[in-house]
């Protein structure tokens, strides 16, 4: 989601009613930084809590090692069965 559609110049012209309702009842981060530039490794870092140099998924579509703990694998351990955990092209 482009930041300027939520807060910037385009915010008045983009109809995101449901997203804005969700934002009103939650924490909205206005400053976030990516660990790495390619989107796949960045999402792998978000899911695993590790830097790319540690999880070794350095390019998009590179799978994480099967034994790398992620948010999705931890959720599975407590009984959730996520088919897809966020938008991802990393293999869990």
Backbone as CSV, one residue per row, in Angstrom:
resi,resn,N_x,N_y,N_z,CA_x,CA_y,CA_z,C_x,C_y,C_z
1,UNK,0.847,-1.162,0.000,0.000,0.000,0.000,0.894,1.228,0.000
2,UNK,0.643,2.084,-0.935,1.448,3.312,-0.992,1.101,4.230,0.164
3,UNK,2.131,4.765,0.790,1.954,5.631,1.950,1.123,6.862,1.609
4,UNK,1.315,7.430,0.417,0.592,8.661,0.097,-0.897,8.428,-0.141
5,UNK,-1.323,7.180,-0.303,-2.753,6.878,-0.402,-3.407,6.875,0.979
6,UNK,-2.620,6.698,2.023,-3.155,6.670,3.384,-3.008,8.008,4.090
7,UNK,-1.878,8.683,3.907,-1.589,9.883,4.677,-1.258,11.099,3.820
8,UNK,-0.864,10.912,2.593,-0.317,12.011,1.810,-1.314,12.673,0.889
9,UNK,-0.805,13.156,-0.228,-1.577,13.959,-1.164,-2.766,13.215,-1.758
10,UNK,-2.672,11.927,-1.914,-3.760,11.164,-2.525,-4.797,10.667,-1.525
11,UNK,-4.529,10.839,-0.239,-5.403,10.282,0.795,-6.842,10.772,0.681
12,UNK,-7.049,12.012,0.239,-8.405,12.545,0.109,-9.140,11.981,-1.100
13,UNK,-8.429,11.358,-2.027,-9.035,10.892,-3.271,-9.172,9.371,-3.354
14,UNK,-8.594,8.666,-2.414,-8.619,7.204,-2.438,-9.602,6.714,-1.385
15,UNK,-10.629,5.979,-1.818,-11.655,5.490,-0.904,-11.196,4.182,-0.263
16,UNK,-10.746,4.280,0.973,-10.278,3.114,1.712,-11.017,3.044,3.050
17,UNK,-12.347,3.112,2.993,-13.157,3.205,4.201,-12.848,2.081,5.193
18,UNK,-12.883,0.833,4.749,-12.661,-0.291,5.673,-11.257,-0.283,6.256
19,UNK,-10.273,0.068,5.448,-8.904,0.140,5.948,-8.760,1.255,6.977
20,UNK,-9.421,2.380,6.735,-9.347,3.490,7.691,-10.041,3.131,9.007
21,UNK,-11.150,2.394,8.956,-11.815,1.926,10.173,-10.876,1.003,10.943
22,UNK,-10.208,0.092,10.231,-9.241,-0.795,10.858,-8.095,-0.001,11.485
23,UNK,-7.604,1.000,10.787,-6.511,1.824,11.294,-6.920,2.592,12.546
24,UNK,-8.175,3.032,12.599,-8.640,3.790,13.769,-8.624,2.949,15.034
25,UNK,-8.802,1.634,14.894,-8.828,0.759,16.056,-7.547,-0.018,16.266
26,UNK,-6.466,0.423,15.642,-5.219,-0.332,15.756,-4.035,0.623,15.793
27,UNK,-2.865,0.057,15.863,-1.637,0.841,15.838,-1.254,1.065,14.378
28,UNK,-0.983,2.275,14.025,-0.560,2.601,12.671,0.864,3.125,12.718
29,UNK,1.760,2.441,12.047,3.168,2.845,12.022,3.378,3.814,10.865
30,UNK,3.945,4.940,11.144,4.186,5.933,10.094,5.641,5.974,9.669
31,UNK,6.511,5.261,10.389,7.931,5.172,10.032,8.373,3.733,10.175
32,UNK,8.585,3.074,9.073,9.098,1.713,9.109,10.250,1.610,8.122
33,UNK,11.126,0.674,8.372,12.308,0.512,7.531,12.435,-0.949,7.137
34,UNK,12.873,-1.172,5.934,13.036,-2.525,5.423,14.446,-3.021,5.729
35,UNK,14.554,-4.311,6.020,15.848,-4.913,6.306,16.674,-5.050,5.041
36,UNK,16.010,-5.392,3.958,16.709,-5.596,2.687,15.818,-5.134,1.556
37,UNK,16.401,-4.896,0.403,15.649,-4.308,-0.696,14.737,-5.283,-1.437
38,UNK,15.180,-6.447,-1.871,14.241,-7.320,-2.573,13.078,-7.698,-1.654
39,UNK,11.859,-7.726,-2.195,10.687,-7.920,-1.341,10.647,-9.307,-0.700
40,UNK,11.060,-10.350,-1.389,11.032,-11.696,-0.821,11.898,-11.834,0.416
41,UNK,13.170,-11.462,0.352,14.014,-11.524,1.544,13.535,-10.604,2.667
42,UNK,12.950,-9.473,2.314,12.420,-8.577,3.333,11.265,-9.237,4.079
43,UNK,10.369,-9.895,3.347,9.262,-10.610,3.995,9.784,-11.794,4.800
44,UNK,10.825,-12.458,4.318,11.422,-13.558,5.081,11.979,-13.033,6.404
45,UNK,12.552,-11.835,6.391,13.049,-11.230,7.628,11.901,-10.890,8.564
46,UNK,10.804,-10.377,8.025,9.647,-10.067,8.866,9.060,-11.329,9.488
47,UNK,8.977,-12.403,8.716,8.400,-13.646,9.225,9.312,-14.357,10.215
48,UNK,10.620,-14.264,9.990,11.551,-15.017,10.840,12.174,-14.183,11.958
49,UNK,12.140,-12.857,11.821,12.793,-12.006,12.800,14.305,-12.019,12.670
50,UNK,14.806,-12.421,11.510,16.251,-12.519,11.298,16.685,-11.622,10.147
51,UNK,17.940,-11.207,10.197,18.523,-10.510,9.061,18.706,-11.498,7.911
52,UNK,18.742,-10.979,6.682,18.916,-11.828,5.503,20.220,-12.629,5.572
53,UNK,21.260,-12.049,6.153,22.533,-12.774,6.249,22.397,-13.998,7.148
54,UNK,21.390,-14.007,8.034,21.184,-15.148,8.925,20.196,-16.167,8.360
55,UNK,19.117,-15.697,7.720,18.158,-16.670,7.173,18.533,-17.132,5.774
56,UNK,19.484,-16.480,5.154,20.082,-16.901,3.878,19.123,-16.906,2.693
57,UNK,18.012,-16.193,2.794,17.127,-16.026,1.646,17.451,-14.664,1.054
58,UNK,18.435,-14.604,0.205,18.969,-13.332,-0.272,18.366,-12.797,-1.549
59,UNK,17.491,-13.548,-2.190,16.844,-13.058,-3.408,15.397,-13.519,-3.400
60,UNK,14.562,-12.839,-4.155,13.150,-13.204,-4.210,12.988,-14.622,-4.724
61,UNK,12.012,-15.301,-4.198,11.669,-16.695,-4.514,12.677,-17.716,-3.990
62,UNK,13.621,-17.259,-3.197,14.561,-18.198,-2.568,13.902,-18.724,-1.297
63,UNK,13.703,-20.028,-1.185,13.002,-20.547,-0.005,13.843,-20.442,1.259
64,UNK,13.137,-20.289,2.370,13.812,-20.364,3.662,14.157,-21.817,3.938
65,UNK,15.176,-22.038,4.744,15.479,-23.411,5.165,14.267,-23.956,5.914
66,UNK,14.015,-25.229,5.789,12.837,-25.839,6.410,12.850,-25.747,7.933
67,UNK,14.023,-25.604,8.525,14.111,-25.545,9.982,14.199,-24.116,10.535
68,UNK,13.984,-23.105,9.679,13.981,-21.715,10.133,12.656,-21.411,10.818
69,UNK,12.673,-21.052,12.093,11.413,-20.723,12.758,10.838,-19.415,12.215
70,UNK,9.543,-19.398,11.979,8.860,-18.209,11.487,7.601,-17.977,12.313
71,UNK,6.986,-16.828,12.128,5.719,-16.565,12.806,4.689,-17.624,12.430
72,UNK,4.651,-18.006,11.161,3.675,-19.001,10.707,3.929,-20.364,11.350
73,UNK,5.183,-20.778,11.440,5.465,-22.081,12.046,5.152,-22.071,13.543
74,UNK,5.384,-20.946,14.199,5.042,-20.836,15.618,3.525,-20.847,15.819
75,UNK,2.794,-20.228,14.903,1.326,-20.256,14.988,0.813,-21.682,14.801
76,UNK,1.438,-22.432,13.904,1.049,-23.831,13.707,1.232,-24.643,14.986
77,UNK,2.315,-24.360,15.731,2.594,-25.100,16.962,1.500,-24.926,18.013
78,UNK,0.810,-23.792,17.992,-0.243,-23.559,18.986,-1.637,-23.827,18.435
79,UNK,-1.707,-24.447,17.241,-2.991,-24.917,16.748,-3.591,-24.194,15.561
80,UNK,-3.034,-23.061,15.137,-3.552,-22.389,13.955,-3.050,-23.107,12.708
81,UNK,-3.827,-23.075,11.653,-3.438,-23.712,10.392,-3.457,-22.691,9.262
82,UNK,-2.509,-21.768,9.244,-2.514,-20.749,8.188,-2.109,-21.342,6.839
83,UNK,-2.941,-21.128,5.836,-2.582,-21.546,4.479,-1.547,-20.573,3.905
84,UNK,-1.774,-19.296,4.158,-0.872,-18.253,3.691,-0.780,-17.231,4.807
85,UNK,0.391,-16.915,5.237,0.595,-15.994,6.338,1.107,-14.696,5.759
86,UNK,0.218,-13.762,5.475,0.590,-12.514,4.825,0.847,-12.749,3.344
87,UNK,1.268,-11.704,2.660,1.613,-11.826,1.248,3.039,-12.333,1.173
88,UNK,3.244,-13.452,0.535,4.582,-14.020,0.544,4.863,-14.820,-0.711
89,UNK,6.094,-14.810,-1.131,6.528,-15.759,-2.161,7.641,-16.635,-1.612
90,UNK,7.861,-16.545,-0.303,8.813,-17.450,0.327,8.084,-18.740,0.673
91,UNK,8.769,-19.818,0.625,8.136,-21.102,0.900,8.306,-21.439,2.356
92,UNK,7.214,-21.756,3.016,7.217,-22.054,4.452,7.101,-23.538,4.664
